[in-house]
Amino acid sequence: MTTRADTEVGVAFGVGESAPRPDGIPKVTGHFAYASDLHAQDMLWGATRRAPHAHATITSVDVGPAVAMPGVHAVLTYDDLPAERFQGQIVTDQPVLADGTIRYWGEVVAIVAADDPTTARAAADAIEVEYEYLDPLTDVDEALAAGEVLREAVAYRGVRDVHGAVVVEATYETATQDQAPLGNEAGIAIPDGAGGIDVYGPTQWTHVDHEQIVACLGLRPEEVRVHPTGLGGAFGAREDLSLQTHLCLLALQSGRPVRMVFGRAESFAAHVKRHAARMYYRHEADLDGNLVRVEAKLLLDGGAYSMTSPAVVANAVGFAVGPYRCPNVFIDGYALRTNNPPAGAMRGFGAVQTGFAVESQMDRLAEELGMDPLELRLLNAIGPGDVLATTGQVITEPLPTREVIESVRAMPLPEDSISSDVRDLPGGTGLTTPSSVVVRGVGYAVGFKNLAFSEGFDDFAEARLTLTPVGIDIHTAAIEVGQGMVTVLEQIARTVTGVESVRVVFDHTSQIGSAGSTSASRQTQMTGGAVMRAAEQLRTEILEHYGAEALSNDGVWRNGELVVSLVEACLEREFSAHVRHRHQETDEPDENGQGNLHVDFAVSAHRAVVDVDPVLGLVKVVKIDTAQDVGFALNPMSVIGQIEGGTMQGIGLAIMEELVIDHGVVRNASFTDYLLPTFLDAPPVEAVLIEQPSSWGPFGAKGFAELPTISSTPAVVAALRAATGKALTRVPVRPEDIAF
């Protein structure tokens, strides 16, 4: 089974043009196959039995009532696992099925396969499980005191006894945010009849999923094939396994295909969250505003298992000072094990939490100094030739920190007058807020993050381009999660080769090597870079076969006879290029967290305008302006879409998105109770694209899609502070935090 994305016939867009998405029309018309749409002949339905407690000992499990039900074909618990009983992307510490101890709410105790979803659900509910309740550990300071450390990361640089004349200190907190992808977890596993298995599930990295699944099933690597599927969003929620191993176990046990589709409540239990954080900060500056010293202790709630917490806390520490120069930096970061839901990657991982804290500190410091907050940022802004404050790495690529700040400042503000239209007021059509009580605030913030993997990780992506009678096929294992990568890859191949008809073929793990994860703002540069190199090789090979006369004066292939010749040649011999593209070498951090840990960086800036009802504590985000460092905009329309989407996720964290966790139990696992920004909450977003090409991205492009989320949250909170005069050290800001 191959997933394809075909370009509209007769339309050819190269890099720098706003190409429409090849999967756009199927998605709009409902013809696109998402993971929840997959079927197979004679398939069964799977269901899970999840624990209702955050921490407990399983004293007994009786699967007999489920096994006895008509239509039930398989019931499995921890004791039935055939090989490796634990999984994990970085640390193998999560039981595939509960191992006798429940460590978080919603942990899977047993799995069932039955003839239909109703029977499967009834059978899972019929399993009799008895628990001995244990007090959950849910506070990060208590977890640190208890030694429950998943990873400690540090950044020590400079002289400890140097201090500044002006000091500001505060503690900041960010709540647990859910990625809330619109598509729930779904998938299907299909036995091949020879002891092997094909699995289709929600993923951001098929090859890492493959490694874990192979170990848990006890099969040879070639016997397991992990396929990409259509995803309704990811944002980090698909980085870790959810239902894939369970599907395979049930399919192999029953000998039939097994499908699972989670409901919204189960989806909240099934995937990782953004780490809640508590951050203790101290900034010191001289009287002119130059940063002299930054100290911080970062406590990130990793939940029950490691997941990607080691990478997240490393990034939090690495960007704990933001895009600012500072000669003396002492950061301690801890990812901590608790009995809260497991945390992992989410858009901007690590840098979102510290971005809120450090930008709040910069505003606080500006107020203490009596300086304009933007002037303070400009004074300390880093750029090429400067040293990253936390790691000592020299910035060698373009980094337009000053440009993004100045661009946002230059953008026109909306009119000062408060709208009289109730739809534009904080209370909306609820008619709670008269315009006479509304207070307006304006706030700014800057975002900063690395691009691609870091800390010495061997980051690479493979791609294979083949000339066919139709055009060019791009073969890749990279995952399209809705971000528009499929469009960009086609544009790169068209521009390099001059061949207009291009399509992307998403291969499974046995057909092509890894493209790495669709995360860390890396796929444009990594898989895009691989496609560019393969396209260059393919072009060279065709030229060697046909000669330079095959090209017209503008460098594209001649029409007519050449097209016929190319088609005939494809039937006689294969024109193909297969490359493994790596980014430049990075270092593993030394004992003080120092080294060249990142291959490249990007910056952004936001300005938020908010209206506040100070009586009821209601907020309306009136307008968002932003400037984004994109290197080169391969597809400007797609870039703007990513900026708008990332900004809305940042607004959500600023004023409404919070997973309510009570003694480890999630209390708002629905879109009724977990508040997300809607179209009614979406302000106008004006964006300026700063194009300063990077040396290693295709055509100079940078990954940028995490940046809007990093700087939008602190900008909104800064505007709320300006409107209310409140300190506001926690997000999301609640009505009681700002009501007078």
C-alpha positions in Angstrom: 0.0 0.0 0.0 1.5 3.3 -1.1 0.4 6.8 -0.1 0.8 9.3 -2.9 0.3 13.1 -3.2 -0.3 14.0 -6.8 0.2 17.5 -8.2 -2.6 19.0 -10.3 -1.9 18.2 -13.9 -0.7 21.1 -16.0 0.3 23.3 -13.0 4.0 23.7 -12.1 5.2 25.8 -9.3 8.9 26.3 -8.4 10.5 27.5 -5.2 9.5 31.0 -4.0 6.0 30.6 -5.4 2.8 30.1 -3.4 2.0 26.6 -4.7 -1.3 25.1 -3.8 -1.2 21.9 -1.7 -1.5 18.7 -3.8 -3.6 17.2 -1.0 -5.7 20.3 -0.5 -8.7 19.4 -2.7 -9.0 15.8 -1.4 -8.9 17.1 2.2 -11.6 19.8 1.5 -13.8 17.4 -0.3 -13.5 14.6 2.2 -11.7 12.2 -0.1 -8.3 12.2 1.7 -7.7 9.0 3.6 -6.8 9.7 7.2 -5.6 7.0 9.6 -9.2 6.7 11.0 -10.4 5.8 7.5 -8.3 2.7 7.0 -10.1 -0.7 6.6 -9.0 -4.3 5.7 -11.0 -7.3 4.8 -12.0 -9.5 7.9 -10.6 -6.9 10.3 -11.3 -7.0 14.0 -11.7 -4.0 16.3 -9.3 -3.2 19.2 -10.0 -1.6 22.5 -8.0 -0.8 25.6 -8.7 -1.1 29.3 -7.1 2.0 31.0 -6.5 2.6 34.7 -8.6 5.3 36.4 -5.9 6.2 38.9 -2.6 8.2 38.6 -0.7 5.8 41.0 -1.7 2.4 42.2 -0.7 -1.2 42.5 -2.6 -3.8 40.5 -3.6 -6.5 43.0 -5.5 -8.7 40.5 -6.6 -8.9 36.9 -9.3 -11.3 35.7 -9.7 -11.4 31.9 -12.1 -14.4 32.1 -15.3 -12.4 31.6 -13.9 -10.8 28.5 -12.5 -14.0 27.0 -15.9 -15.7 27.5 -17.8 -13.0 25.5 -19.0 -14.1 22.0 -17.0 -12.3 19.3 -13.9 -11.8 21.3 -10.7 -13.1 19.6 -7.9 -11.8 21.8 -7.3 -10.4 25.3 -3.8 -9.5 26.3 -2.1 -8.3 29.5 1.6 -7.7 30.5 2.1 -11.4 31.1 1.3 -12.2 27.5 3.9 -9.9 25.9 6.2 -12.0 23.7 9.5 -10.2 23.9 10.7 -6.8 25.1 8.1 -5.5 27.5 9.1 -1.9 27.6 9.3 0.8 24.9 10.5 4.4 24.6 12.1 6.6 22.0 15.1 7.7 24.1 14.9 5.6 27.3 13.1 2.2 27.2 11.1 2.7 30.5 7.4 2.6 29.5 5.7 -0.8 29.9 3.8 -1.8 26.7 1.1 -2.9 29.1 1.0 -2.0 32.8 3.5 -4.1 34.6 1.7 -4.3 38.0 2.1 -0.7 38.9 0.0 2.2 37.5 2.1 5.3 37.1 -0.3 7.7 35.4 -4.0 8.2 34.7 -5.1 6.3 31.6 -2.2 3.8 31.6 -3.2 0.7 29.5 -3.8 -2.4 31.6 -5.1 -4.8 28.9 -6.1 -4.8 25.2 -8.9 -6.6 23.4 -9.8 -7.6 19.8 -13.3 -8.4 18.9 -15.7 -8.6 15.9 -17.0 -5.0 16.2 -16.2 -1.9 18.2 -19.2 -2.3 20.6 -18.1 -5.8 21.5 -14.5 -4.8 21.9 -15.4 -1.9 24.2 -17.7 -4.1 26.3 -15.0 -6.8 26.6 -12.4 -4.3 27.7 -14.9 -3.0 30.3 -15.7 -6.5 31.5 -12.1 -7.2 32.5 -12.0 -7.2 36.3 -9.1 -5.2 37.7 -8.5 -4.5 41.4 -6.2 -1.7 42.6 -4.5 -0.6 45.8 -4.5 3.2 45.5 -1.2 5.0 46.1 -0.6 8.7 46.8 0.6 10.2 43.5 3.6 12.4 43.3 2.5 15.5 41.3 4.6 18.4 42.3 8.0 19.1 40.6 9.7 20.5 43.6 8.7 17.4 45.6 9.9 15.2 42.7 13.3 17.0 42.7 13.6 16.5 46.5 12.8 12.8 46.1 15.4 12.4 43.4 13.0 11.5 40.7 15.1 13.0 37.9 14.7 11.8 34.3 17.5 14.0 33.2 19.6 16.9 34.5 21.0 19.4 32.0 23.2 22.4 32.8 24.7 25.4 31.2 27.5 27.0 33.2 29.5 29.7 31.6 31.4 32.7 32.9 32.5 33.8 36.4 30.3 33.0 39.4 31.3 36.0 41.6 30.4 38.6 38.9 27.2 40.5 39.5 25.2 43.4 38.1 24.0 46.6 39.6 20.3 46.0 38.8 18.6 42.7 39.8 15.2 41.2 39.0 14.0 37.9 40.3 10.7 35.9 39.8 9.2 32.5 39.6 7.3 31.6 36.4 5.0 28.7 35.6 3.5 27.3 32.5 0.6 24.8 32.7 0.2 21.5 30.9 -0.8 22.1 27.3 -2.2 19.5 25.0 -1.3 19.3 21.4 -5.0 18.8 20.7 -4.7 17.5 17.1 -8.1 17.3 15.4 -7.4 13.8 14.3 -7.6 11.3 17.1 -5.2 8.3 17.4 -6.2 5.6 14.9 -4.5 2.8 13.0 -4.6 -0.7 11.7 -2.2 -3.7 11.8 -2.4 -6.4 9.1 -0.7 -9.8 9.4 1.1 -10.8 6.2 0.4 -14.6 6.7 4.1 -15.4 7.0 4.6 -14.3 10.6 5.2 -10.6 9.7 3.1 -7.5 10.1 2.2 -4.2 8.4 1.2 -1.4 10.7 -0.4 1.9 9.8 -0.6 4.4 12.7 -0.1 8.0 13.8 3.6 8.7 13.6 6.1 11.5 13.1 9.1 9.0 12.6 8.3 5.6 11.1 11.8 4.2 11.6 12.1 4.9 15.3 8.6 3.4 15.8 9.8 0.4 13.8 12.8 -0.1 16.1 10.6 -0.2 19.2 7.8 -2.4 17.7 10.3 -4.9 16.4 11.8 -5.3 19.9 8.5 -5.7 21.5 7.2 -8.3 19.0 10.4 -10.3 18.9 10.5 -10.3 15.1 13.2 -9.7 12.6 13.3 -6.1 11.3 12.3 -7.1 7.8 9.2 -8.8 9.2 7.7 -5.5 10.5 6.8 -2.7 8.1 5.7 0.6 9.5 3.7 2.7 7.0 2.9 6.5 7.0 -0.7 7.4 7.3 -2.8 10.5 6.7 -2.7 12.6 9.9 -5.0 15.3 11.2 -2.2 17.2 13.0 0.6 16.2 15.3 2.6 19.1 17.0 4.6 16.4 18.8 1.8 14.2 19.9 2.8 11.5 17.4 6.5 11.4 18.4 5.9 8.5 20.8 4.1 5.3 20.3 0.4 5.2 21.3 -1.5 2.3 19.8 0.9 0.8 17.2 2.4 -2.0 19.4 -1.0 -2.9 20.8 -2.4 -3.2 17.2 0.4 -5.5 16.2 0.1 -7.7 19.3 -3.6 -8.2 18.8 -3.3 -8.8 15.0 -0.6 -11.4 15.5 -2.5 -13.1 18.3 -5.7 -13.3 16.4 -4.3 -13.8 12.9 -6.5 -11.1 11.5 -6.2 -7.3 10.8 -7.1 -5.2 13.8 -8.2 -1.6 13.8 -8.4 0.9 16.6 -9.9 4.4 16.6 -9.8 6.4 19.8 -12.5 8.8 20.9 -11.5 12.3 22.1 -11.4 11.4 25.8 -9.1 8.4 25.1 -7.0 10.6 22.8 -6.2 12.9 25.8 -5.0 9.8 27.7 -3.1 8.3 24.8 -0.5 11.0 23.8 2.1 13.1 25.6 1.6 16.7 26.6 3.7 19.8 26.7 5.7 19.8 29.9 4.4 22.0 32.7 7.2 24.0 34.1 8.2 25.9 37.2 11.2 28.3 36.5 13.2 30.3 39.1 14.9 33.2 37.4 17.4 35.9 38.4 18.6 38.5 35.8 21.4 41.0 36.6 22.4 44.0 34.4 24.6 47.1 34.6 23.1 50.5 34.8 23.2 50.9 31.0 21.1 47.7 30.5 23.7 45.3 29.5 23.1 41.8 30.8 25.8 40.7 33.2 24.5 37.5 34.8 21.5 35.2 34.4 20.7 32.4 36.8 17.8 30.0 36.5 16.6 26.7 37.8 14.1 25.0 35.5 11.8 22.2 36.7 9.9 20.4 33.9 7.2 17.9 34.7 8.0 14.9 32.6 5.2 12.7 34.0 5.5 9.0 34.5 8.0 8.0 31.8 11.0 9.5 30.0 9.5 9.9 26.5 11.4 12.8 24.9 11.9 14.7 28.2 15.8 14.4 27.9 15.7 16.3 24.7 13.1 18.8 25.9 15.0 19.8 29.1 18.2 20.1 27.1 16.5 22.6 24.8 15.0 24.5 27.7 18.4 25.0 29.2 20.0 25.9 25.9 17.5 28.7 25.3 17.0 29.8 28.8 18.6 33.2 28.1 16.8 33.8 24.8 18.5 35.6 21.9 20.6 37.8 24.1 24.3 38.2 24.9 25.3 37.5 28.5 28.8 36.6 29.7 27.9 34.8 32.9 25.2 32.2 32.8 24.3 29.4 35.3 21.3 27.3 34.4 20.2 24.1 36.0 17.4 22.2 34.3 15.6 19.1 35.5 13.1 16.8 33.8 11.3 15.2 36.7 9.4 12.0 37.0 5.9 12.4 38.5 2.5 10.6 38.4 1.1 13.2 36.0 0.4 12.3 32.4 3.7 11.7 30.4 5.0 14.8 28.7 7.0 14.9 25.6 7.5 17.0 22.4 5.2 19.9 21.6 5.8 22.6 19.1 8.8 24.6 20.2 9.7 22.1 22.9 11.5 23.5 25.9 12.0 26.9 24.3 8.3 27.8 24.8 8.5 27.5 28.5 11.8 29.4 28.9 10.7 31.8 26.3 7.8 33.0 28.4 10.0 33.3 31.5 13.0 35.1 29.9 10.8 37.6 27.9 8.9 38.3 31.1 12.2 38.9 32.8 13.4 41.3 30.1 10.2 43.4 30.5 10.7 43.4 34.3 14.3 44.4 33.9 13.4 47.2 31.5 10.9 48.6 34.0 13.5 48.5 36.7 16.0 50.3 34.5 13.4 52.8 33.2 14.2 51.7 29.7 12.0 51.0 26.7 11.6 47.2 26.6 12.5 47.0 22.9 15.6 49.1 23.3 16.7 46.8 26.1 16.3 43.8 23.7 18.1 45.6 20.9 21.0 46.5 23.2 21.5 42.8 24.1 20.4 41.1 20.9 22.8 38.5 19.4 23.7 38.1 15.8 26.3 36.6 13.6 29.7 36.5 15.3 28.2 36.6 18.8 28.3 33.8 21.3 25.2 31.9 22.4 25.0 32.7 26.1 24.3 29.2 27.4 26.7 27.0 25.3 29.4 29.3 24.1 28.7 28.5 20.5 29.5 31.2 18.0 26.7 32.2 15.7 28.0 31.7 12.1 24.8 31.8 10.1 22.5 34.8 9.5 20.4 35.6 12.6 18.3 38.7 12.1 17.4 39.3 15.8 17.6 43.1 15.5 15.7 43.0 12.2 12.7 41.1 13.5 12.4 43.5 16.5 12.7 46.6 14.4 10.3 45.2 11.8 7.6 44.6 14.4 8.1 48.0 16.0 7.7 49.7 12.6 4.3 48.0 11.8 1.3 50.3 12.3 -0.8 49.9 15.4 -4.6 49.7 15.2 -6.6 52.7 16.1 -6.7 53.7 19.7 -10.4 53.8 19.9 -12.2 50.8 21.5 -14.7 49.1 19.1 -18.4 49.6 19.9 -19.3 46.4 18.2 -20.0 43.8 20.9 -18.5 41.1 18.8 -15.1 42.9 19.1 -15.3 43.3 22.9 -13.9 40.9 25.5 -17.3 39.7 26.5 -18.4 39.2 22.9 -22.0 38.5 22.2 -22.5 37.5 25.8 -23.1 41.3 26.2 -21.2 41.4 29.5 -18.7 44.1 28.6 -19.5 47.7 27.8 -16.8 49.4 25.8 -16.5 52.1 28.5 -14.7 49.7 30.9 -12.3 48.2 28.4 -8.6 48.7 28.9 -6.1 48.2 26.0 -2.5 47.0 26.3 0.3 46.4 23.9 3.2 44.0 24.5 6.2 42.6 22.6 8.3 39.5 22.8 11.1 37.7 20.9 11.4 34.0 20.2 14.6 32.0 19.7 15.2 28.3 18.9 17.6 25.9 17.2 16.8 24.1 13.9 17.1 20.3 13.6 18.4 17.9 16.2 21.3 18.9 18.4 23.7 17.6 21.1 25.8 15.5 18.6 22.7 13.6 17.3 23.5 12.0 13.9 20.8 13.9 12.0 20.2 12.7 8.4 17.4 12.1 5.9 17.3 9.9 2.9 15.5 10.6 -0.4 15.3 8.8 -3.7 14.2 10.5 -7.0 13.2 8.5 -10.0 12.3 9.6 -13.5 9.2 7.8 -14.6 7.1 8.0 -17.8 4.9 10.4 -16.0 7.5 12.6 -14.4 9.5 12.5 -11.2 8.7 10.4 -8.1 10.1 11.6 -4.8 10.4 8.7 -2.4 10.7 9.5 1.2 9.9 8.3 4.7 9.3 11.8 5.9 5.9 12.4 7.5 3.5 14.9 6.2 1.5 16.0 9.3 -0.3 18.9 7.6 2.6 21.3 7.6 2.9 21.4 3.8 6.2 19.5 3.4 4.7 17.6 0.5 4.3 20.8 -1.5 7.8 22.1 -0.7 9.5 18.9 -1.8 7.7 19.0 -5.1 8.7 22.6 -5.6 12.4 21.9 -4.9 12.5 19.0 -7.4 10.8 21.0 -10.1 13.1 23.9 -9.7 16.3 21.9 -9.8 15.4 19.4 -12.6 13.1 21.5 -14.7 10.7 18.6 -14.9 7.2 19.9 -14.3 5.3 16.7 -13.2 6.4 15.8 -9.7 4.8 13.7 -7.0 5.8 12.5 -3.6 5.6 8.8 -2.7 5.6 8.1 1.0 7.4 4.8 1.5 7.3 2.4 4.4 10.3 1.4 6.5 11.3 -1.5 4.2 11.4 0.6 1.1 13.7 3.5 2.1 15.9 4.6 4.9 15.0 7.1 7.6 14.1 10.7 7.0 14.2 11.4 10.7 11.3 12.9 12.7 8.9 15.5 11.5 9.8 17.7 14.4 12.5 20.2 15.5 11.9 22.5 12.5 14.1 20.1 10.5 12.2 18.5 7.6 12.5 21.5 5.2 16.2 21.6 5.6 16.9 17.8 6.1 14.5 16.1 3.7 14.3 19.2 1.5 18.1 19.1 1.4 18.1 15.4 0.5 15.6 16.0 -2.3 17.7 18.9 -3.6 20.8 16.8 -3.7 19.1 13.9 -5.3 17.5 16.2 -7.9 20.9 17.7 -8.8 22.2 14.1 -9.3 19.2 13.2 -11.4 19.6 16.3 -13.5 23.3 15.5 -14.0 22.5 11.9 -15.0 20.0 12.9 -17.6 22.3 15.6 -19.0 25.1 13.0 -19.3 22.7 10.8 -21.3 21.2 13.5 -23.5 23.8 16.3 -23.5 23.4 20.0 -22.9 21.3 20.4 -26.1 18.4 18.9 -24.1 18.2 22.3 -22.3 16.6 25.5 -23.5 18.3 28.8 -22.9 16.6 29.3 -19.5 17.9 26.0 -18.2 14.7 23.9 -18.5 14.1 20.9 -20.6 13.1 21.4 -24.2 9.5 20.3 -25.1 8.3 18.1 -27.8 10.7 15.4 -28.9 12.7 15.5 -25.7 9.6 14.6 -23.6 8.9 11.7 -25.9 12.6 10.6 -25.6 12.5 10.9 -21.8 9.4 8.7 -21.6 11.0 6.1 -23.9 14.2 6.2 -21.9 12.4 5.6 -18.7 11.0 2.3 -20.1 14.6 1.3 -21.1 16.6 2.4 -18.1 16.1 4.0 -14.7 17.1 7.5 -14.1 17.3 7.6 -10.3 19.3 9.3 -7.5 19.4 8.2 -3.9 21.1 10.3 -1.3 21.6 10.4 2.5 21.8 14.0 3.5 23.3 15.0 6.8 23.6 18.4 8.5 27.0 19.6 9.7 28.6 18.0 12.8 27.5 19.1 16.2 29.0 18.4 19.6 27.8 16.5 22.6 27.7 18.9 25.5 30.6 18.8 28.0 30.1 18.6 31.7 29.2 22.3 31.8 26.8 22.1 28.8 29.2 23.8 26.5 29.9 23.0 22.8 28.6 23.6 19.3 25.4 21.8 20.0 23.2 23.3 17.2 23.5 23.5 13.5 21.5 26.7 13.0 19.1 29.0 14.7 16.0 31.2 13.9 14.4 34.2 15.6 10.9 35.8 15.6 9.2 38.7 17.2 5.5 39.4 18.0 3.5 42.4 19.1 0.2 41.8 20.7 -2.7 44.3 21.2 -5.3 43.1 23.7 -8.4 44.6 25.2 -9.3 43.6 28.8 -12.5 43.8 30.8 -10.9 44.4 34.2 -14.1 43.7 36.1 -14.7 40.2 34.8 -11.2 39.4 33.8 -12.1 38.8 30.1 -9.6 39.2 27.3 -9.9 39.9 23.5 -6.7 39.7 21.4 -7.3 42.6 19.0 -4.3 42.2 16.7 -1.1 40.3 16.3 1.9 41.6 14.3 5.0 39.5 13.7 8.3 39.3 11.9 9.8 35.9 11.2 13.2 34.7 10.2 12.6 32.2 7.5 15.9 32.2 5.5 14.1 32.0 2.2 10.3 31.4 1.8 10.1 28.4 -0.5 6.2 28.7 -0.5 5.1 32.1 0.9 1.5 31.0 1.3 2.4 28.0 3.3 4.8 30.1 5.4 2.0 32.5 6.3 -0.3 29.6 7.2 2.3 28.1 9.6 2.8 31.5 11.2 -0.9 32.0 11.8 -1.4 28.5 13.2 1.6 28.7 15.5 0.5 32.1 16.7 -2.9 30.7 17.6 -1.3 27.9 19.6 0.7 30.5 21.5 -2.4 32.6 22.1 -4.1 29.5 23.5 -1.3 28.9 26.0 -1.4 32.5 27.0 -5.1 32.9 27.9 -7.0 29.6 27.8 -5.3 26.2 27.1 -4.7 24.3 30.3 -5.1 20.6 31.1 -6.7 20.5 34.5 -4.9 17.8 36.5 -6.3 16.8 40.0 -4.0 14.5 41.9 -2.7 13.2 38.6 -6.2 12.7 37.1 -7.2 14.7 34.0 -10.5 16.4 34.6 -11.1 18.1 31.3 -10.5 15.5 28.6 -12.8 16.9 26.0 -13.0 19.8 23.7 -16.0 21.1 25.7 -13.8 21.6 28.8 -10.3 21.9 27.3 -10.5 25.3 25.8 -9.0 25.9 22.4 -9.0 29.2 20.4 -11.7 29.2 17.7 -12.2 31.5 14.7 -14.0 33.9 17.0 -10.8 34.2 19.1 -8.5 34.6 16.1 -7.2 38.2 15.7 -5.9 39.6 12.4 -2.3 38.5 12.0 0.1 40.6 9.9 3.5 39.0 9.2 6.8 40.3 7.8 9.1 37.6 6.4 12.8 38.3 7.0 14.7 36.5 4.3 18.4 36.1 5.0 19.4 32.7 3.4 21.0 30.0 5.5 24.0 28.2 4.0 22.7 24.7 4.5 19.0 24.9 3.8 17.7 24.3 0.3 17.8 27.6 -1.5 18.7 29.2 1.8 15.4 28.1 3.5 15.1 27.7 7.3 12.7 25.7 9.3 10.6 28.2 11.2 7.2 26.7 12.2 8.0 26.4 15.9 9.0 30.1 16.2 5.5 31.7 16.1 4.5 29.6 19.2 7.5 30.7 21.2 7.1 34.5 20.9 3.4 34.8 20.7 2.6 33.6 24.2 4.9 36.1 26.1 3.8 38.9 23.7 0.1 38.4 24.7 1.0 38.3 28.4 3.1 41.4 28.1 0.1 43.2 26.6 -2.1 42.0 29.5 0.5 43.3 32.0 0.4 46.7 30.2 -3.3 46.8 30.4 -3.7 45.7 34.0 -0.5 46.4 35.8 -0.5 42.8 37.2 2.7 40.8 37.4 1.2 37.7 35.6 3.9 35.1 36.1 1.8 32.1 35.1 0.2 30.9 31.8 -2.5 30.5 30.9 -3.7 33.8 32.5 -7.0 33.1 34.2 -9.8 35.7 34.7 -9.1 35.9 38.4 -5.5 36.8 37.6 -6.4 40.0 35.9 -9.7 41.1 37.4 -9.4 44.2 39.6 
